Amino acid sequence: EVKISEFRPAWIYALRLSLTTFLGNVNAVVDASSVDFSDEKERFKEMQPFFNKLNESYYSIALRINSSESLSKDLQKIMVDLAKIVQSPKIDSQSFEKLRVDFIRSSAALLKSEWKRVKVGEVVYRWTRYIATFAVVLLFIVGALMVWNLSQETKKTDKRSPATSAAAPSLPMTCVTTCALPA
């Protein structure tokens, strides 16, 4: 569990890098769409590196996030919408700008939730920590009760000891030597 928590910051850093690569390449494709190319072949040749990085970062993000969590679902939907925009022949700048802002917000929310997870710890780790703490406190209480009970037993034994010695007094040594029988 500790190792997972150690590797998670590196995982978050790699996710952040993929997110910035994705958005940077989306911006590059949008910017390049305003350039007049002589033909589609030239356009493809010039845009191919951006699309390659865009695809690579898209899949890197998709494989890192948990698609069952709501923040991840939101981010993935925005990424798909951005990919559709950059593939269209005519890019609507207002739609793109809105999606770009949504992507940044969604990415920030996801990264923040992951950092909270790192700070607090994984669910299994937290439960294990709580149970261990409870067990230590319980053992301390049981130990304290045992010590207290033992001290109470010792006090009872100490109170009985003087009464027993008073009931059966021992004879003084002088009596034994002086009270000897005559020969």
Salt bridges, closest charged atoms under 4 A:
GLU6 OE1 - LYS3 NZ 3.34
GLU69 OE2 - ARG117 NH2 2.91
ASP81 OD2 - LYS77 NZ 2.93
GLU97 OE2 - ARG100 NH2 2.51
ASP102 OD2 - LYS98 NZ 2.70
GLU114 OE1 - ARG8 NH1 2.76
GLU114 OE2 - ARG117 NH1 3.74
GLU122 OE2 - ARG8 NE 2.89
